[in-house]
Amino acid sequence: MTQISAIFEIYKTKSEQYLNANGRDWKKLYQTYSNAAKAKKAEAAKQQAKPTQ
């Protein structure tokens, strides 16, 4: 499993470097994505908790 992780880490690093080199902040992009996913999940939970009349 560590071999797979090491290979994945190489591609992850290259992807991050590519984004950073082209004017994108990958940490900010991921944070935005993360917040949107959490909001969508919270909205779905809210809809299920609502009693139907």
N, C-alpha and C positions, 0 to 999 in steps of 0.2 A: 504494500500500500504506500510506503514511503517513496517508492520509485515513481508511482503515478503522481503523487503530490509534487515531487521534484520537477517532473515534466510539466505539470500544470502551472507551477510557479514560473517557469521560463516564459510560457505564453502569456500569463497574467502580467508579468513585468513588461513584456514587449508591448502588450495592448495599452498598458498605463503610460508607457513612454510615448507611444504614438499619439494618444489623446493629448498628453501634456505638450508635446512638440507642436501640435496643431491648434493650440490655443484653447483647449478644453481642460477643465479641472475635473478629473475623474472622480475625486472624492465628493465634490459638490454635485456632480451628475448622479452619483449613486445615492447620495443623501436625498436628493429630490425624488428619485425613483422610489426609494424606501418610504418616504413620507406619503407619497401617492398611494402606494400599496397598502400601507397601514390605514389610511383614510378610507380606502375602498372596502377593506375588511371590516372596519368599524361601522361603516354605513350598512353593509350587508347584515351584520349582527343586530344593528338597530332595527332594520326592517323585519327580521325574524322575531325579535322580541315584541314587536308591535302586535297587539291582538287584532284579529280581523273581526269586523262587525258585520 
